Amino acid sequence: MTETAQYDVIVPLLLSAGLIVATVVIHMLGLIVLMGLLQKRSRQIRPFLSIPRQGLFIILIVLGLVVIHSVEIWLYALVYLALGEFPTLELALYYSISTFTTAGFGDIVQDSHWRLVGAMESFNGFLLIGWSTAFLVSVIGRLRSMETEWLDALRQKPD
């Protein structure tokens, strides 16, 4: 492998590794903040009291996850823009969204030099979206558990 070929592989992979570390940290911090907000708001919303309250609570969680993923997608888009991969922020953002979500429409492609970054973004997005899904399922499971505990406590109260 020539020195230029090594550069063409190593630099994009190192950049990708840095972006993956950054997005994993962003994701973890985002989930910590989201959990903290949910714990504070759950006392006011009291989602275990009714179905509409549970729905509101779940909507807040989903919107929080959208914000976390948006920050991660914007990070990739800004890197693509800084690398000169796309002439406008709109194109960089469009490419990043379709790549991160693994939709990969293919109507916009990267230069061959940085395409490994795009491939790693797909892998990273797939993992982070899976992590968010697991978080959401866990929170909904906890809501169901709280609801059951609350109903059991009501049933055990003497009239």
Backbone as CSV, one residue per row, in Angstrom:
resi,resn,N_x,N_y,N_z,CA_x,CA_y,CA_z,C_x,C_y,C_z
1,MET,0.845,-1.173,0.000,0.000,0.000,0.000,0.893,1.239,0.000
2,THR,0.624,2.153,-0.885,1.434,3.360,-0.965,1.123,4.276,0.211
3,GLU,2.005,5.247,0.422,1.819,6.195,1.518,0.537,7.003,1.330
4,THR,0.246,7.375,0.108,-0.985,8.117,-0.184,-2.213,7.257,0.099
5,ALA,-2.154,5.996,-0.248,-3.278,5.091,0.012,-3.485,4.897,1.498
6,GLN,-2.396,4.822,2.259,-2.516,4.698,3.715,-3.172,5.949,4.295
7,TYR,-2.758,7.114,3.804,-3.338,8.375,4.245,-4.829,8.407,3.932
8,ASP,-5.192,7.917,2.756,-6.590,7.923,2.327,-7.475,7.054,3.212
9,VAL,-6.878,6.092,3.908,-7.633,5.216,4.795,-7.512,5.672,6.252
10,ILE,-6.322,5.963,6.689,-6.076,6.247,8.110,-6.726,7.556,8.564
11,VAL,-6.543,8.622,7.821,-7.081,9.921,8.239,-8.611,9.896,8.341
12,PRO,-9.330,9.398,7.344,-10.794,9.322,7.497,-11.232,8.419,8.656
13,LEU,-10.515,7.321,8.873,-10.876,6.437,9.991,-10.601,7.092,11.338
14,LEU,-9.503,7.831,11.440,-9.221,8.555,12.690,-10.264,9.645,12.942
15,LEU,-10.633,10.355,11.878,-11.687,11.369,12.007,-12.996,10.708,12.421
16,SER,-13.319,9.588,11.809,-14.540,8.852,12.151,-14.522,8.405,13.607
17,ALA,-13.383,7.897,14.055,-13.269,7.453,15.445,-13.503,8.618,16.399
18,GLY,-12.941,9.771,16.073,-13.162,10.956,16.901,-14.622,11.374,16.935
19,LEU,-15.277,11.326,15.780,-16.702,11.677,15.714,-17.560,10.666,16.473
20,ILE,-17.188,9.395,16.409,-17.944,8.379,17.141,-17.803,8.604,18.638
21,VAL,-16.593,8.864,19.095,-16.392,9.147,20.528,-17.208,10.372,20.929
22,ALA,-17.133,11.427,20.128,-17.874,12.656,20.447,-19.379,12.411,20.501
23,THR,-19.922,11.668,19.532,-21.370,11.452,19.520,-21.817,10.507,20.635
24,VAL,-20.978,9.549,21.000,-21.330,8.670,22.121,-21.360,9.483,23.420
25,VAL,-20.407,10.376,23.595,-20.397,11.239,24.783,-21.608,12.165,24.774
26,ILE,-21.898,12.772,23.623,-23.081,13.633,23.503,-24.339,12.841,23.852
27,HIS,-24.420,11.617,23.343,-25.602,10.787,23.582,-25.749,10.461,25.068
28,MET,-24.658,10.056,25.688,-24.717,9.707,27.108,-25.094,10.925,27.950
29,LEU,-24.454,12.049,27.691,-24.786,13.270,28.437,-26.234,13.687,28.168
30,GLY,-26.665,13.557,26.925,-28.056,13.892,26.584,-29.040,13.020,27.335
31,LEU,-28.759,11.727,27.421,-29.654,10.816,28.151,-29.648,11.120,29.648
32,ILE,-28.494,11.488,30.188,-28.419,11.851,31.613,-29.271,13.091,31.877
33,VAL,-29.126,14.101,31.019,-29.929,15.321,31.175,-31.409,15.004,31.005
34,LEU,-31.746,14.204,30.004,-33.139,13.827,29.763,-33.720,13.081,30.960
35,MET,-32.964,12.135,31.521,-33.443,11.409,32.706,-33.656,12.358,33.888
36,GLY,-32.735,13.303,34.057,-32.888,14.278,35.138,-34.135,15.126,34.971
37,LEU,-34.368,15.595,33.750,-35.570,16.394,33.480,-36.829,15.569,33.701
38,LEU,-36.801,14.314,33.264,-37.967,13.456,33.425,-38.251,13.182,34.899
39,GLN,-37.211,12.989,35.680,-37.410,12.754,37.115,-38.022,13.977,37.782
40,LYS,-37.564,15.180,37.387,-38.141,16.408,37.956,-39.591,16.587,37.515
41,ARG,-39.859,16.376,36.240,-41.199,16.590,35.689,-42.182,15.491,36.066
42,SER,-41.701,14.306,36.363,-42.620,13.207,36.662,-43.427,13.485,37.921
43,ARG,-42.880,14.273,38.824,-43.630,14.631,40.039,-44.809,15.540,39.700
44,GLN,-44.632,16.377,38.659,-45.704,17.290,38.265,-46.674,16.624,37.290
45,ILE,-46.141,15.875,36.345,-46.991,15.240,35.331,-47.695,14.013,35.914
46,ARG,-47.015,13.297,36.806,-47.510,12.056,37.412,-48.105,11.134,36.345
47,PRO,-47.235,10.605,35.487,-47.702,9.843,34.320,-48.449,8.561,34.659
48,PHE,-48.287,8.052,35.853,-48.944,6.791,36.210,-50.415,6.980,36.547
49,LEU,-50.893,8.220,36.606,-52.279,8.478,36.985,-53.281,8.309,35.848
50,SER,-52.839,8.489,34.604,-53.787,8.362,33.490,-53.051,8.106,32.181
51,ILE,-53.797,7.600,31.222,-53.242,7.328,29.890,-52.782,8.625,29.202
52,PRO,-53.577,9.717,29.215,-53.104,10.958,28.585,-51.802,11.480,29.212
53,ARG,-51.656,11.328,30.513,-50.415,11.765,31.162,-49.242,10.901,30.731
54,GLN,-49.488,9.607,30.574,-48.431,8.718,30.077,-48.047,9.114,28.656
55,GLY,-49.062,9.420,27.852,-48.798,9.848,26.478,-47.956,11.107,26.430
56,LEU,-48.276,12.085,27.276,-47.504,13.326,27.343,-46.063,13.035,27.753
57,PHE,-45.898,12.175,28.720,-44.570,11.813,29.208,-43.751,11.147,28.094
58,ILE,-44.365,10.243,27.361,-43.673,9.550,26.263,-43.334,10.530,25.144
59,ILE,-44.234,11.458,24.844,-43.957,12.478,23.826,-42.748,13.311,24.231
60,LEU,-42.667,13.697,25.488,-41.521,14.471,25.968,-40.213,13.677,25.821
61,ILE,-40.275,12.393,26.098,-39.089,11.545,25.948,-38.667,11.484,24.485
62,VAL,-39.618,11.243,23.605,-39.300,11.131,22.175,-38.727,12.449,21.651
63,LEU,-39.325,13.570,22.044,-38.801,14.870,21.605,-37.388,15.104,22.137
64,GLY,-37.131,14.677,23.362,-35.781,14.774,23.915,-34.787,13.952,23.113
65,LEU,-35.193,12.749,22.714,-34.323,11.899,21.898,-34.070,12.528,20.519
66,VAL,-35.086,13.168,19.968,-34.924,13.847,18.673,-33.886,14.971,18.798
67,VAL,-33.943,15.704,19.902,-32.969,16.781,20.122,-31.553,16.206,20.216
68,ILE,-31.386,15.132,20.958,-30.060,14.502,21.106,-29.532,14.062,19.737
69,HIS,-30.361,13.369,18.959,-29.926,12.910,17.639,-29.657,14.086,16.700
70,SER,-30.421,15.142,16.835,-30.203,16.322,15.988,-28.823,16.931,16.234
71,VAL,-28.427,17.013,17.487,-27.092,17.538,17.810,-26.018,16.667,17.158
72,GLU,-26.190,15.366,17.235,-25.213,14.436,16.651,-25.158,14.567,15.134
73,ILE,-26.309,14.683,14.509,-26.377,14.828,13.050,-25.744,16.149,12.615
74,TRP,-26.030,17.219,13.352,-25.451,18.526,13.030,-23.930,18.491,13.153
75,LEU,-23.412,17.759,14.127,-21.961,17.646,14.278,-21.343,17.075,13.002
76,TYR,-21.892,15.974,12.518,-21.392,15.381,11.272,-21.529,16.366,10.109
77,ALA,-22.665,17.029,10.012,-22.891,17.967,8.903,-21.865,19.099,8.923
78,LEU,-21.572,19.610,10.108,-20.592,20.696,10.215,-19.187,20.221,9.860
79,VAL,-18.868,18.977,10.201,-17.570,18.413,9.813,-17.491,18.285,8.292
80,TYR,-18.554,17.777,7.666,-18.564,17.667,6.200,-18.379,19.043,5.552
81,LEU,-19.030,20.034,6.116,-18.909,21.396,5.589,-17.478,21.900,5.754
82,ALA,-16.883,21.666,6.922,-15.503,22.094,7.177,-14.513,21.382,6.258
83,LEU,-14.800,20.140,5.907,-13.934,19.383,4.997,-14.107,19.813,3.547
84,GLY,-15.134,20.612,3.271,-15.410,21.035,1.911,-16.105,19.962,1.076
85,GLU,-16.733,19.006,1.753,-17.413,17.919,1.055,-18.666,18.397,0.327
86,PHE,-19.321,19.396,0.884,-20.555,19.900,0.290,-20.498,21.424,0.263
87,PRO,-21.068,22.030,-0.767,-20.968,23.488,-0.907,-21.886,24.277,0.033
88,THR,-22.946,23.636,0.540,-23.878,24.369,1.411,-24.176,23.561,2.675
89,LEU,-24.588,24.260,3.698,-24.990,23.608,4.940,-26.198,22.710,4.701
90,GLU,-27.109,23.145,3.862,-28.312,22.349,3.591,-27.943,20.983,3.006
91,LEU,-27.020,20.950,2.057,-26.597,19.682,1.460,-25.868,18.802,2.474
92,ALA,-25.014,19.415,3.266,-24.281,18.653,4.284,-25.253,18.073,5.312
93,LEU,-26.234,18.861,5.698,-27.218,18.395,6.674,-28.110,17.308,6.080
94,TYR,-28.544,17.502,4.853,-29.360,16.492,4.170,-28.601,15.171,4.074
95,TYR,-27.346,15.246,3.661,-26.532,14.029,3.546,-26.362,13.371,4.913
96,SER,-26.088,14.177,5.926,-25.867,13.637,7.258,-27.125,12.974,7.814
97,ILE,-28.274,13.573,7.616,-29.532,12.978,8.093,-29.787,11.645,7.399
98,SER,-29.640,11.637,6.077,-29.930,10.393,5.353,-28.894,9.313,5.669
99,THR,-27.683,9.704,5.983,-26.645,8.734,6.319,-26.797,8.242,7.753
100,PHE,-26.983,9.153,8.697,-27.116,8.805,10.118,-28.291,7.861,10.351
101,THR,-29.377,8.115,9.651,-30.578,7.281,9.814,-30.519,6.020,8.957
102,THR,-29.475,5.860,8.215,-29.218,4.746,7.300,-30.237,4.673,6.163
103,ALA,-30.929,5.778,5.895,-31.834,5.812,4.743,-31.004,5.784,3.456
104,GLY,-29.925,6.576,3.441,-28.985,6.574,2.337,-29.623,6.663,0.967
105,PHE,-30.287,7.762,0.678,-31.007,7.899,-0.588,-30.095,7.769,-1.803
106,GLY,-28.861,8.217,-1.697,-27.910,8.067,-2.788,-27.950,9.161,-3.834
107,ASP,-28.816,10.149,-3.645,-28.877,11.229,-4.620,-27.739,12.228,-4.441
108,ILE,-27.117,12.223,-3.263,-25.943,13.050,-3.002,-24.857,12.114,-2.492
109,VAL,-23.681,12.204,-3.073,-22.587,11.332,-2.653,-21.364,12.162,-2.292
110,GLN,-20.525,11.551,-1.468,-19.301,12.204,-1.052,-18.177,11.927,-2.036
111,ASP,-17.161,12.752,-1.931,-15.915,12.512,-2.637,-15.308,11.221,-2.093
112,SER,-14.629,10.482,-2.918,-14.100,9.184,-2.492,-13.126,9.298,-1.321
113,HIS,-12.467,10.445,-1.164,-11.490,10.595,-0.083,-12.129,10.487,1.307
114,TRP,-13.329,11.019,1.481,-13.970,11.054,2.803,-15.159,10.101,2.929
115,ARG,-15.379,9.244,1.968,-16.571,8.395,2.021,-16.548,7.404,3.185
116,LEU,-15.383,7.062,3.710,-15.332,6.207,4.902,-15.991,6.887,6.105
117,VAL,-15.900,8.206,6.163,-16.552,8.945,7.251,-18.064,8.761,7.150
118,GLY,-18.593,8.830,5.946,-20.025,8.616,5.739,-20.449,7.205,6.111
119,ALA,-19.647,6.226,5.744,-19.970,4.840,6.091,-19.950,4.646,7.612
120,MET,-18.978,5.241,8.270,-18.900,5.123,9.731,-20.036,5.898,10.406
121,GLU,-20.490,6.990,9.774,-21.645,7.714,10.325,-22.882,6.826,10.312
122,SER,-23.065,6.056,9.258,-24.208,5.129,9.202,-24.135,4.109,10.330
123,PHE,-22.976,3.538,10.513,-22.770,2.569,11.595,-23.044,3.215,12.948
124,ASN,-22.504,4.397,13.148,-22.680,5.127,14.405,-24.148,5.482,14.634
125,GLY,-24.812,5.999,13.607,-26.221,6.358,13.727,-27.085,5.160,14.063
126,PHE,-26.796,4.038,13.416,-27.531,2.798,13.678,-27.420,2.411,15.154
127,LEU,-26.212,2.466,15.698,-26.004,2.121,17.114,-26.694,3.110,18.051
128,LEU,-26.567,4.397,17.751,-27.157,5.407,18.637,-28.686,5.386,18.594
129,ILE,-29.248,5.138,17.433,-30.709,5.026,17.336,-31.174,3.781,18.097
130,GLY,-30.412,2.709,18.018,-30.731,1.507,18.793,-30.664,1.762,20.290
131,TRP,-29.662,2.511,20.707,-29.515,2.874,22.119,-30.733,3.687,22.571
132,SER,-31.152,4.633,21.747,-32.329,5.448,22.073,-33.586,4.590,22.155
133,THR,-33.701,3.638,21.259,-34.856,2.737,21.274,-34.881,1.930,22.570
134,ALA,-33.729,1.410,22.967,-33.642,0.656,24.219,-34.004,1.547,25.411
135,PHE,-33.558,2.778,25.395,-33.878,3.734,26.464,-35.390,3.970,26.522
136,LEU,-35.990,4.206,25.373,-37.428,4.467,25.315,-38.227,3.266,25.801
137,VAL,-37.862,2.081,25.362,-38.550,0.862,25.801,-38.399,0.675,27.308
138,SER,-37.224,0.971,27.827,-36.975,0.849,29.258,-37.852,1.819,30.064
139,VAL,-37.943,3.046,29.598,-38.765,4.046,30.297,-40.241,3.658,30.247
140,ILE,-40.708,3.201,29.101,-42.109,2.783,28.987,-42.378,1.586,29.895
141,GLY,-41.438,0.651,29.958,-41.573,-0.492,30.873,-41.658,-0.044,32.319
142,ARG,-40.842,0.946,32.661,-40.869,1.490,34.032,-42.206,2.179,34.315
143,LEU,-42.746,2.885,33.340,-44.062,3.514,33.499,-45.130,2.462,33.778
144,ARG,-45.090,1.389,33.021,-46.064,0.302,33.217,-45.914,-0.295,34.611
145,SER,-44.697,-0.460,35.054,-44.439,-1.006,36.380,-44.975,-0.074,37.470
146,MET,-44.733,1.232,37.299,-45.239,2.219,38.260,-46.763,2.214,38.290
147,GLU,-47.370,2.109,37.120,-48.826,2.084,37.018,-49.386,0.872,37.760
148,THR,-48.764,-0.276,37.594,-49.203,-1.498,38.267,-49.078,-1.355,39.775
149,GLU,-47.941,-0.814,40.231,-47.736,-0.599,41.665,-48.789,0.351,42.235
150,TRP,-49.088,1.417,41.487,-50.065,2.402,41.944,-51.457,1.773,42.022
151,LEU,-51.826,0.986,41.001,-53.143,0.333,41.003,-53.236,-0.700,42.132
152,ASP,-52.159,-1.455,42.368,-52.154,-2.420,43.462,-52.336,-1.723,44.809
153,ALA,-51.668,-0.585,44.979,-51.792,0.168,46.229,-53.218,0.669,46.412
154,LEU,-53.869,1.100,45.333,-55.251,1.550,45.422,-56.188,0.414,45.784
155,ARG,-55.941,-0.749,45.236,-56.793,-1.909,45.505,-56.667,-2.377,46.956
156,GLN,-55.516,-2.160,47.535,-55.275,-2.639,48.889,-55.766,-1.673,49.959
157,LYS,-56.106,-0.434,49.563,-56.606,0.558,50.521,-58.016,0.172,50.943
158,PRO,-58.259,0.210,52.230,-59.638,-0.046,52.683,-60.542,1.136,52.344
159,ASP,-61.782,0.857,52.013,-62.739,1.921,51.657,-63.215,2.657,52.832
